[in-house]
């Protein structure tokens, strides 16, 4: 089974320092939905793993978060793709949970659900914490420059110089699918 894990804010949709608090504020990054559709058509199971501390901060509730995710899933389906599951951490930075990235709880749950090791599985994020969580489960971490990616790039190059960097999810998808063809 081919598996891929995506962060949400800054990878699939535009990010906001004020948080994405409603379905109306959820706006996809150009070509991100098409990238997910291409991954789906190529046989990848797509999972989303996202920190959503806005819940703990009282900025929105679980019902609203589910509505945001429903909008995202519907938008992906409209262009011919699918998302297998969206896993999220609703806790704040001081809650000491295991699911908030850079801890690996969300990724470990995906491994458990799929009954698959995440070793070598592409995990795409726009922050150092996404990358460090991916490294901790021996996945293949990929940084995209969208969202907070450009800000994270210099720090990432110092700490983890071997991590692959792409402009956005679409360019990563193009490179992955080209590589898949050469590997056959």
Secondary structure as GFF3:
##gff-version 3
##sequence-region A 1 184
A	DSSP	beta_strand	2	6	.	.	.	ID=ss1
A	DSSP	three_ten_helix	23	25	.	.	.	ID=ss2
A	DSSP	alpha_helix	32	41	.	.	.	ID=ss3
A	DSSP	beta_strand	44	51	.	.	.	ID=ss4
A	DSSP	alpha_helix	62	78	.	.	.	ID=ss5
A	DSSP	beta_strand	85	89	.	.	.	ID=ss6
A	DSSP	alpha_helix	105	114	.	.	.	ID=ss7
A	DSSP	beta_strand	122	125	.	.	.	ID=ss8
A	DSSP	alpha_helix	128	136	.	.	.	ID=ss9
A	DSSP	beta_strand	140	144	.	.	.	ID=ss10
A	DSSP	alpha_helix	149	159	.	.	.	ID=ss11
A	DSSP	beta_strand	164	166	.	.	.	ID=ss12
A	DSSP	alpha_helix	169	183	.	.	.	ID=ss13
###
